[in-house]
Amino acid sequence: MPDPLNDDRIHDQWWGGHDGLRCARIHGRTLSGGWRWRTHPSDEVWLWLNIEGSGLIWGKTERFILKPGMYALTGGGDASEWTCVRYPGTHQLELVVFSRKWLIDRLGRHQEWLHPALAKWLHHRQNLAFCGLMGVWERELCEALSKAILYPGPHRLLAEASILSWAAIRLFRSHSGDSGAGFCHTIKSNDPVRRAIEILRSRVDQPLDLATLAREVGVAQHHLSRKVSSQTGLTLQRHLRRLRIERACEALASRRFNVTEAALDCGYQSLSHFAKSFREETGLPPGEWLAKQQESS
């Protein structure tokens, strides 16, 4: 468990711990000194869901800046150490800690379909590090975890089911030959909101065509727009922007794209528009974000 070093006004509430799965909420307020703790995730993968507040997570060779609405996956071998620092302010994170045994028992039978970085971690215990923007699936998981903290009992069973659902969505590739640039959604859903966002994800390089999208998910345009906004808190256009920047982050982190190529790959024809969208979603301009990634590797 985390070991607070210099501030006790941020609290951690843990639950679970049986069968290789445990969860926690990190919440509270820290002042000018900030707050820091370290963990040694031997044979574990940590999912960090950053709801409120900003901070850093770093390991031996990786470093992430986590702002509200971002998530990260980290893991390592026996000698790994990860440090979390929270900047002054109010904070809330939801954590899910998966043991290697839990992942193998649930996902290991289909390792050829897993994201390559996770499959490599399961086989060789090498460091696992990924950072991205939270989508509707992470937000639904946060809601389930929040209820599990407030209402023990059946809500914790529902949270565990939500964790499995999240893992099925994010930790598998669309097909065995997929290069795996990022965690991909592979399960088709009958829910019009999920289905609409799935389609947007598959076409991030194309402009939003509401009429076509509504027809494909089988609902009226105005009904789809209203339902997406009410269930997720974001418009379809905002979802498209977030998905585009998520793809751009993955492209830049892969080192296979420069900033211009990443912008074109995710559907932006204007570099200034891309830079503005990137900064609004991540808090940094793309060049600075890329430089920080290169510094930490």
Buried (B, 14 or more C-beta within 10 A) or exposed (E): EBEBEEBEEBEBEBBBEEEBBBBBBBBBBBEEEBBBBEBEBBBBBBBBBBBEBBBBBBBEEBBBBBBEBBBBBBBBBEEBEBBBBBBBBEBBBBBBBBBBBBBEEBBBEEBEBBBEBBBBBBEEBBBBBBBBBBBBBBBBBBEBBBBBBEEEEEBBEBBBEBBEBBBBBBBBBEEEEBEBBBBBBBEEBEEBBBBBBBEBBEBBEEEBEBEEBBEBBEBEBEEBBEBBBEBBEBEBBBBBBBBBBBBBBBBBBEEEBEBEEBBBBBBBEEEEEBBEBBBEBBBBBBEEBBEBBEEBE
